[in-house]
């Protein structure tokens, strides 16, 4: 069951890793591709939100409290990092 949380967390981490340089590019891209970059960033945002939600839902299925606490720490850390980046998407 731990894989049902580990995989969404890896997806979240990968999307956050891709989101960071994308946000840095946003003010530098030509106007003609600005829409494409914004769409890509929104897709990453949806991937992060969806995978974090999946991880949280699957946490309720794990009975090992130590494992749950470890995953909760990872979820919280990803959420904090995402929240910091998310303000740049507005």
N, CA, C and O atoms as a Tinker XYZ file with bonds, in Angstrom:
   360  protein
     1  N      0.822000   -1.200000    0.000000    73     2
     2  CA     0.000000    0.000000    0.000000    64     1     3
     3  C      0.865000    1.263000    0.000000    63     2     4     5
     4  O      0.432000    2.313000   -0.476000    81     3
     5  N      2.065000    1.163000    0.525000    73     3     6
     6  CA     2.937000    2.344000    0.575000    64     5     7
     7  C      3.235000    2.887000   -0.825000    63     6     8     9
     8  O      3.465000    4.085000   -0.992000    81     7
     9  N      3.229000    2.015000   -1.816000    73     7    10
    10  CA     3.497000    2.475000   -3.185000    64     9    11
    11  C      2.379000    3.390000   -3.676000    63    10    12    13
    12  O      2.602000    4.249000   -4.529000    81    11
    13  N      1.168000    3.201000   -3.132000    73    11    14
    14  CA     0.045000    4.050000   -3.519000    64    13    15
    15  C      0.232000    5.485000   -3.037000    63    14    16    17
    16  O     -0.481000    6.391000   -3.470000    81    15
    17  N      1.180000    5.683000   -2.150000    73    15    18
    18  CA     1.512000    7.028000   -1.677000    64    17    19
    19  C      2.852000    7.475000   -2.254000    63    18    20    21
    20  O      3.017000    8.635000   -2.631000    81    19
    21  N      3.797000    6.557000   -2.321000    73    19    22
    22  CA     5.136000    6.900000   -2.807000    64    21    23
    23  C      5.101000    7.393000   -4.258000    63    22    24    25
    24  O      5.791000    8.353000   -4.600000    81    23
    25  N      4.315000    6.753000   -5.098000    73    23    26
    26  CA     4.257000    7.150000   -6.508000    64    25    27
    27  C      3.658000    8.549000   -6.671000    63    26    28    29
    28  O      4.254000    9.379000   -7.358000    81    27
    29  N      2.497000    8.844000   -6.062000    73    27    30
    30  CA     1.985000   10.221000   -6.187000    64    29    31
    31  C      2.952000   11.270000   -5.625000    63    30    32    33
    32  O      3.027000   12.382000   -6.147000    81    31
    33  N      3.684000   10.928000   -4.573000    73    31    34
    34  CA     4.642000   11.887000   -4.021000    64    33    35
    35  C      5.803000   12.114000   -4.988000    63    34    36    37
    36  O      6.314000   13.229000   -5.087000    81    35
    37  N      6.221000   11.073000   -5.696000    73    35    38
    38  CA     7.270000   11.243000   -6.705000    64    37    39
    39  C      6.754000   12.114000   -7.855000    63    38    40    41
    40  O      7.486000   12.943000   -8.395000    81    39
    41  N      5.499000   11.917000   -8.216000    73    39    42
    42  CA     4.907000   12.742000   -9.272000    64    41    43
    43  C      4.869000   14.200000   -8.831000    63    42    44    45
    44  O      5.224000   15.093000   -9.601000    81    43
    45  N      4.440000   14.444000   -7.599000    73    43    46
    46  CA     4.400000   15.814000   -7.069000    64    45    47
    47  C      5.779000   16.441000   -7.088000    63    46    48    49
    48  O      5.946000   17.578000   -7.528000    81    47
    49  N      6.766000   15.702000   -6.612000    73    47    50
    50  CA     8.135000   16.226000   -6.561000    64    49    51
    51  C      8.652000   16.540000   -7.964000    63    50    52    53
    52  O      9.296000   17.568000   -8.173000    81    51
    53  N      8.372000   15.658000   -8.925000    73    51    54
    54  CA     8.821000   15.887000  -10.304000    64    53    55
    55  C      8.136000   17.114000  -10.907000    63    54    56    57
    56  O      8.776000   17.910000  -11.594000    81    55
    57  N      6.846000   17.262000  -10.653000    73    55    58
    58  CA     6.120000   18.425000  -11.183000    64    57    59
    59  C      6.629000   19.721000  -10.558000    63    58    60    61
    60  O      6.752000   20.738000  -11.241000    81    59
    61  N      6.922000   19.684000   -9.262000    73    59    62
    62  CA     7.459000   20.873000   -8.590000    64    61    63
    63  C      8.829000   21.218000   -9.167000    63    62    64    65
    64  O      9.141000   22.390000   -9.377000    81    63
    65  N      9.639000   20.203000   -9.420000    73    63    66
    66  CA    10.959000   20.420000  -10.014000    64    65    67
    67  C     10.833000   21.072000  -11.391000    63    66    68    69
    68  O     11.641000   21.932000  -11.743000    81    67
    69  N      9.836000   20.674000  -12.164000    73    67    70
    70  CA     9.621000   21.266000  -13.487000    64    69    71
    71  C      8.986000   22.654000  -13.394000    63    70    72    73
    72  O      9.224000   23.508000  -14.248000    81    71
    73  N      8.189000   22.872000  -12.368000    73    71    74
    74  CA     7.502000   24.152000  -12.205000    64    73    75
    75  C      8.475000   25.289000  -11.917000    63    74    76    77
    76  O      8.304000   26.401000  -12.418000    81    75
    77  N      9.482000   25.014000  -11.120000    73    75    78
    78  CA    10.431000   26.069000  -10.718000    64    77    79
    79  C     11.096000   26.763000  -11.914000    63    78    80    81
    80  O     11.019000   27.989000  -12.002000    81    79
    81  N     11.740000   26.047000  -12.832000    73    79    82
    82  CA    12.353000   26.752000  -13.975000    64    81    83
    83  C     11.304000   27.358000  -14.909000    63    82    84    85
    84  O     11.553000   28.383000  -15.543000    81    83
    85  N     10.142000   26.731000  -14.992000    73    83    86
    86  CA     9.085000   27.281000  -15.817000    64    85    87
    87  C      8.647000   28.645000  -15.334000    63    86    88    89
    88  O      8.381000   29.540000  -16.137000    81    87
    89  N      8.570000   28.804000  -14.034000    73    87    90
    90  CA     8.203000   30.107000  -13.470000    64    89    91
    91  C      9.288000   31.146000  -13.728000    63    90    92    93
    92  O      8.996000   32.325000  -13.931000    81    91
    93  N     10.543000   30.696000  -13.717000    73    91    94
    94  CA    11.641000   31.624000  -14.008000    64    93    95
    95  C     11.622000   32.064000  -15.472000    63    94    96    97
    96  O     12.003000   33.191000  -15.790000    81    95
    97  N     11.185000   31.184000  -16.347000    73    95    98
    98  CA    11.107000   31.497000  -17.777000    64    97    99
    99  C      9.957000   32.428000  -18.116000    63    98   100   101
   100  O     10.028000   33.182000  -19.087000    81    99
   101  N      8.917000   32.380000  -17.334000    73    99   102
   102  CA     7.687000   33.106000  -17.650000    64   101   103
   103  C      7.906000   34.562000  -18.045000    63   102   104   105
   104  O      7.373000   34.986000  -19.070000    81   103
   105  N      8.666000   35.350000  -17.282000    73   103   106
   106  CA     8.835000   36.754000  -17.685000    64   105   107
   107  C      9.800000   36.953000  -18.856000    63   106   108   109
   108  O      9.932000   38.066000  -19.364000    81   107
   109  N     10.472000   35.889000  -19.284000    73   107   110
   110  CA    11.500000   36.021000  -20.319000    64   109   111
   111  C     11.062000   35.524000  -21.699000    63   110   112   113
   112  O     11.736000   35.791000  -22.694000    81   111
   113  N      9.940000   34.804000  -21.766000    73   111   114
   114  CA     9.547000   34.215000  -23.047000    64   113   115
   115  C      8.895000   35.252000  -23.944000    63   114   116   117
   116  O      8.333000   36.245000  -23.483000    81   115
   117  N      8.988000   34.991000  -25.229000    73   115   118
   118  CA     8.356000   35.873000  -26.213000    64   117   119
   119  C      6.837000   35.779000  -26.070000    63   118   120   121
   120  O      6.289000   34.747000  -25.683000    81   119
   121  N      6.193000   36.867000  -26.390000    73   119   122
   122  CA     4.742000   36.954000  -26.233000    64   121   123
   123  C      4.022000   35.830000  -26.986000    63   122   124   125
   124  O      2.989000   35.339000  -26.530000    81   123
   125  N      4.556000   35.430000  -28.115000    73   123   126
   126  CA     3.924000   34.399000  -28.924000    64   125   127
   127  C      3.864000   33.028000  -28.277000    63   126   128   129
   128  O      3.020000   32.212000  -28.647000    81   127
   129  N      4.734000   32.757000  -27.326000    73   127   130
   130  CA     4.725000   31.455000  -26.649000    64   129   131
   131  C      4.289000   31.561000  -25.189000    63   130   132   133
   132  O      4.265000   30.563000  -24.468000    81   131
   133  N      3.950000   32.755000  -24.764000    73   131   134
   134  CA     3.556000   32.961000  -23.376000    64   133   135
   135  C      2.366000   32.085000  -22.981000    63   134   136   137
   136  O      2.351000   31.499000  -21.898000    81   135
   137  N      1.386000   32.001000  -23.850000    73   135   138
   138  CA     0.212000   31.168000  -23.573000    64   137   139
   139  C      0.581000   29.707000  -23.409000    63   138   140   141
   140  O      0.057000   29.025000  -22.528000    81   139
   141  N      1.480000   29.222000  -24.255000    73   139   142
   142  CA     1.912000   27.823000  -24.170000    64   141   143
   143  C      2.619000   27.544000  -22.848000    63   142   144   145
   144  O      2.389000   26.513000  -22.214000    81   143
   145  N      3.477000   28.469000  -22.441000    73   143   146
   146  CA     4.197000   28.291000  -21.176000    64   145   147
   147  C      3.215000   28.302000  -20.012000    63   146   148   149
   148  O      3.319000   27.479000  -19.103000    81   147
   149  N      2.266000   29.225000  -20.036000    73   147   150
   150  CA     1.277000   29.296000  -18.960000    64   149   151
   151  C      0.440000   28.022000  -18.882000    63   150   152   153
   152  O      0.150000   27.527000  -17.794000    81   151
   153  N      0.058000   27.502000  -20.035000    73   151   154
   154  CA    -0.709000   26.251000  -20.053000    64   153   155
   155  C      0.114000   25.116000  -19.458000    63   154   156   157
   156  O     -0.395000   24.319000  -18.670000    81   155
   157  N      1.377000   25.045000  -19.835000    73   155   158
   158  CA     2.251000   24.020000  -19.271000    64   157   159
   159  C      2.364000   24.133000  -17.764000    63   158   160   161
   160  O      2.354000   23.123000  -17.060000    81   159
   161  N      2.473000   25.348000  -17.266000    73   159   162
   162  CA     2.564000   25.561000  -15.819000    64   161   163
   163  C      1.267000   25.162000  -15.119000    63   162   164   165
   164  O      1.290000   24.613000  -14.017000    81   163
   165  N      0.139000   25.443000  -15.767000    73   163   166
   166  CA    -1.140000   25.047000  -15.177000    64   165   167
   167  C     -1.321000   23.534000  -15.164000    63   166   168   169
   168  O     -1.930000   22.988000  -14.245000    81   167
   169  N     -0.796000   22.859000  -16.179000    73   167   170
   170  CA    -0.833000   21.396000  -16.202000    64   169   171
   171  C      0.017000   20.837000  -15.057000    63   170   172   173
   172  O     -0.381000   19.883000  -14.389000    81   171
   173  N      1.177000   21.431000  -14.842000    73   171   174
   174  CA     2.018000   21.009000  -13.719000    64   173   175
   175  C      1.309000   21.248000  -12.392000    63   174   176   177
   176  O      1.361000   20.408000  -11.493000    81   175
   177  N      0.651000   22.389000  -12.274000    73   175   178
   178  CA    -0.102000   22.712000  -11.053000    64   177   179
   179  C     -1.170000   21.649000  -10.798000    63   178   180   181
   180  O     -1.320000   21.172000   -9.673000    81   179
   181  N     -1.906000   21.283000  -11.840000    73   179   182
   182  CA    -2.933000   20.258000  -11.702000    64   181   183
   183  C     -2.321000   18.910000  -11.317000    63   182   184   185
   184  O     -2.889000   18.172000  -10.512000    81   183
   185  N     -1.166000   18.596000  -11.892000    73   183   186
   186  CA    -0.475000   17.351000  -11.543000    64   185   187
   187  C     -0.066000   17.318000  -10.088000    63   186   188   189
   188  O     -0.175000   16.284000   -9.428000    81   187
   189  N      0.402000   18.443000   -9.587000    73   187   190
   190  CA     0.813000   18.527000   -8.186000    64   189   191
   191  C     -0.402000   18.385000   -7.272000    63   190   192   193
   192  O     -0.401000   17.591000   -6.332000    81   191
   193  N     -1.436000   19.169000   -7.567000    73   191   194
   194  CA    -2.627000   19.120000   -6.718000    64   193   195
   195  C     -3.264000   17.726000   -6.726000    63   194   196   197
   196  O     -3.674000   17.218000   -5.682000    81   195
   197  N     -3.341000   17.119000   -7.901000    73   195   198
   198  CA    -3.942000   15.792000   -8.002000    64   197   199
   199  C     -3.129000   14.717000   -7.308000    63   198   200   201
   200  O     -3.688000   13.856000   -6.628000    81   199
   201  N     -1.829000   14.757000   -7.469000    73   199   202
   202  CA    -1.007000   13.716000   -6.854000    64   201   203
   203  C     -0.916000   13.879000   -5.336000    63   202   204   205
   204  O     -0.849000   12.884000   -4.614000    81   203
   205  N     -0.913000   15.106000   -4.849000    73   203   206
   206  CA    -0.942000   15.307000   -3.395000    64   205   207
   207  C     -2.283000   14.833000   -2.834000    63   206   208   209
   208  O     -2.330000   14.212000   -1.773000    81   207
   209  N     -3.362000   15.124000   -3.544000    73   207   210
   210  CA    -4.682000   14.665000   -3.097000    64   209   211
   211  C     -4.734000   13.136000   -3.058000    63   210   212   213
   212  O     -5.266000   12.557000   -2.111000    81   211
   213  N     -4.189000   12.488000   -4.076000    73   211   214
   214  CA    -4.176000   11.018000   -4.113000    64   213   215
   215  C     -3.376000   10.453000   -2.943000    63   214   216   217
   216  O     -3.787000    9.479000   -2.313000    81   215
   217  N     -2.229000   11.070000   -2.660000    73   215   218
   218  CA    -1.413000   10.603000   -1.538000    64   217   219
   219  C     -2.166000   10.738000   -0.222000    63   218   220   221
   220  O     -2.149000    9.822000    0.600000    81   219
   221  N     -2.825000   11.871000   -0.019000    73   219   222
   222  CA    -3.583000   12.082000    1.216000    64   221   223
   223  C     -4.724000   11.086000    1.360000    63   222   224   225
   224  O     -4.964000   10.571000    2.452000    81   223
   225  N     -5.422000   10.814000    0.278000    73   223   226
   226  CA    -6.523000    9.848000    0.314000    64   225   227
   227  C     -5.990000    8.468000    0.660000    63   226   228   229
   228  O     -6.574000    7.762000    1.483000    81   227
   229  N     -4.887000    8.081000    0.037000    73   227   230
   230  CA    -4.324000    6.752000    0.266000    64   229   231
   231  C     -3.708000    6.601000    1.655000    63   230   232   233
   232  O     -3.548000    5.479000    2.136000    81   231
   233  N     -3.362000    7.704000    2.299000    73   231   234
   234  CA    -2.816000    7.625000    3.655000    64   233   235
   235  C     -3.798000    6.964000    4.616000    63   234   236   237
   236  O     -3.395000    6.258000    5.541000    81   235
   237  N     -5.071000    7.198000    4.394000    73   235   238
   238  CA    -6.078000    6.631000    5.300000    64   237   239
   239  C     -6.146000    5.111000    5.227000    63   238   240   241
   240  O     -6.731000    4.476000    6.105000    81   239
   241  N     -5.563000    4.527000    4.202000    73   239   242
   242  CA    -5.595000    3.072000    4.033000    64   241   243
   243  C     -4.439000    2.359000    4.723000    63   242   244   245
   244  O     -4.437000    1.132000    4.823000    81   243
   245  N     -3.454000    3.121000    5.201000    73   243   246
   246  CA    -2.275000    2.524000    5.832000    64   245   247
   247  C     -2.496000    2.444000    7.336000    63   246   248   249
   248  O     -2.918000    3.414000    7.965000    81   247
   249  N     -2.212000    1.296000    7.897000    73   247   250
   250  CA    -2.436000    1.066000    9.327000    64   249   251
   251  C     -1.180000    1.294000   10.170000    63   250   252   253
   252  O     -1.274000    1.426000   11.391000    81   251
   253  N     -0.026000    1.341000    9.544000    73   251   254
   254  CA     1.244000    1.533000   10.262000    64   253   255
   255  C      1.437000    3.018000   10.557000    63   254   256   257
   256  O      1.716000    3.805000    9.653000    81   255
   257  N      1.285000    3.400000   11.832000    73   255   258
   258  CA     1.354000    4.812000   12.225000    64   257   259
   259  C      2.703000    5.451000   11.911000    63   258   260   261
   260  O      2.758000    6.618000   11.525000    81   259
   261  N      3.773000    4.713000   12.069000    73   259   262
   262  CA     5.102000    5.254000   11.778000    64   261   263
   263  C      5.228000    5.586000   10.290000    63   262   264   265
   264  O      5.746000    6.639000    9.918000    81   263
   265  N      4.759000    4.695000    9.473000    73   263   266
   266  CA     4.794000    4.911000    8.024000    64   265   267
   267  C      3.907000    6.102000    7.639000    63   266   268   269
   268  O      4.292000    6.930000    6.814000    81   267
   269  N      2.740000    6.175000    8.237000    73   267   270
   270  CA     1.820000    7.281000    7.960000    64   269   271
   271  C      2.458000    8.611000    8.330000    63   270   272   273
   272  O      2.395000    9.567000    7.557000    81   271
   273  N      3.067000    8.678000    9.497000    73   271   274
   274  CA     3.695000    9.926000    9.943000    64   273   275
   275  C      4.823000   10.350000    9.001000    63   274   276   277
   276  O      4.972000   11.534000    8.696000    81   275
   277  N      5.606000    9.389000    8.547000    73   275   278
   278  CA     6.682000    9.693000    7.603000    64   277   279
   279  C      6.150000   10.266000    6.297000    63   278   280   281
   280  O      6.689000   11.234000    5.761000    81   279
   281  N      5.083000    9.649000    5.795000    73   279   282
   282  CA     4.475000   10.154000    4.560000    64   281   283
   283  C      3.818000   11.515000    4.780000    63   282   284   285
   284  O      3.861000   12.372000    3.897000    81   283
   285  N      3.218000   11.717000    5.940000    73   283   286
   286  CA     2.597000   13.010000    6.234000    64   285   287
   287  C      3.637000   14.125000    6.221000    63   286   288   289
   288  O      3.358000   15.231000    5.759000    81   287
   289  N      4.822000   13.841000    6.722000    73   287   290
   290  CA     5.908000   14.831000    6.703000    64   289   291
   291  C      6.281000   15.157000    5.262000    63   290   292   293
   292  O      6.468000   16.324000    4.917000    81   291
   293  N      6.388000   14.136000    4.422000    73   291   294
   294  CA     6.734000   14.353000    3.017000    64   293   295
   295  C      5.638000   15.141000    2.289000    63   294   296   297
   296  O      5.929000   16.041000    1.501000    81   295
   297  N      4.383000   14.793000    2.561000    73   295   298
   298  CA     3.265000   15.506000    1.942000    64   297   299
   299  C      3.294000   16.977000    2.363000    63   298   300   301
   300  O      3.137000   17.871000    1.531000    81   299
   301  N      3.494000   17.214000    3.647000    73   299   302
   302  CA     3.520000   18.591000    4.154000    64   301   303
   303  C      4.656000   19.393000    3.528000    63   302   304   305
   304  O      4.470000   20.557000    3.172000    81   303
   305  N      5.822000   18.784000    3.394000    73   303   306
   306  CA     6.968000   19.489000    2.803000    64   305   307
   307  C      6.690000   19.851000    1.345000    63   306   308   309
   308  O      7.007000   20.958000    0.909000    81   307
   309  N      6.105000   18.933000    0.599000    73   307   310
   310  CA     5.761000   19.215000   -0.800000    64   309   311
   311  C      4.698000   20.310000   -0.872000    63   310   312   313
   312  O      4.745000   21.187000   -1.734000    81   311
   313  N      3.757000   20.241000    0.035000    73   311   314
   314  CA     2.689000   21.238000    0.044000    64   313   315
   315  C      3.239000   22.635000    0.328000    63   314   316   317
   316  O      2.817000   23.606000   -0.299000    81   315
   317  N      4.165000   22.739000    1.257000    73   315   318
   318  CA     4.775000   24.039000    1.583000    64   317   319
   319  C      5.527000   24.593000    0.382000    63   318   320   321
   320  O      5.387000   25.766000    0.032000    81   319
   321  N      6.327000   23.734000   -0.246000    73   319   322
   322  CA     7.094000   24.176000   -1.412000    64   321   323
   323  C      6.166000   24.604000   -2.543000    63   322   324   325
   324  O      6.404000   25.613000   -3.207000    81   323
   325  N      5.110000   23.828000   -2.753000    73   323   326
   326  CA     4.153000   24.155000   -3.805000    64   325   327
   327  C      3.431000   25.468000   -3.496000    63   326   328   329
   328  O      3.238000   26.294000   -4.388000    81   327
   329  N      3.037000   25.661000   -2.254000    73   327   330
   330  CA     2.354000   26.900000   -1.880000    64   329   331
   331  C      3.222000   28.122000   -2.157000    63   330   332   333
   332  O      2.717000   29.159000   -2.587000    81   331
   333  N      4.512000   28.006000   -1.915000    73   331   334
   334  CA     5.424000   29.118000   -2.186000    64   333   335
   335  C      5.482000   29.412000   -3.685000    63   334   336   337
   336  O      5.480000   30.575000   -4.089000    81   335
   337  N      5.533000   28.372000   -4.502000    73   335   338
   338  CA     5.605000   28.536000   -5.948000    64   337   339
   339  C      4.272000   28.982000   -6.544000    63   338   340   341
   340  O      4.233000   29.727000   -7.524000    81   339
   341  N      3.205000   28.525000   -5.950000    73   339   342
   342  CA     1.868000   28.773000   -6.494000    64   341   343
   343  C      1.539000   30.270000   -6.560000    63   342   344   345
   344  O      0.794000   30.704000   -7.438000    81   343
   345  N      2.081000   31.036000   -5.654000    73   343   346
   346  CA     1.794000   32.470000   -5.674000    64   345   347
   347  C      2.328000   33.120000   -6.961000    63   346   348   349
   348  O      1.810000   34.152000   -7.388000    81   347
   349  N      3.340000   32.535000   -7.569000    73   347   350
   350  CA     3.894000   33.066000   -8.817000    64   349   351
   351  C      3.025000   32.745000  -10.028000    63   350   352   353
   352  O      3.217000   33.326000  -11.096000    81   351
   353  N      2.084000   31.838000   -9.874000    73   351   354
   354  CA     1.218000   31.447000  -10.999000    64   353   355
   355  C      0.044000   32.392000  -11.201000    63   354   356   357
   356  O     -0.657000   32.302000  -12.208000    81   355
   357  N     -0.171000   33.277000  -10.277000    73   355   358
   358  CA    -1.335000   34.171000  -10.383000    64   357   359
   359  C     -1.109000   35.278000  -11.329000    63   358   360
   360  O     -1.993000   36.112000  -11.527000    81   359
